């Protein structure tokens, strides 16, 4: 017979089920301020189905992310 106190299960953390659909990478991109460039790149990729034909969008997104990752100067 199981001892009392060992048969419980931990309840799901609050918001765990609600946020299941949110991609952590998308959230990080949104916080970076480069969401528009990312959206444009995704649209190009969906339309052309070849990243080599989306080089302008790739460079714009890459430059935006690089600017955001540089240390901020006072």
ABEGO torsion letter per residue (X at the ends): XBBBGAABBBBBBBGAAAAAABBAAAAAAAAAGAAAAAAAAAAAAAAAGBAAAAAAAAAAAAAAAAAAABBBBX
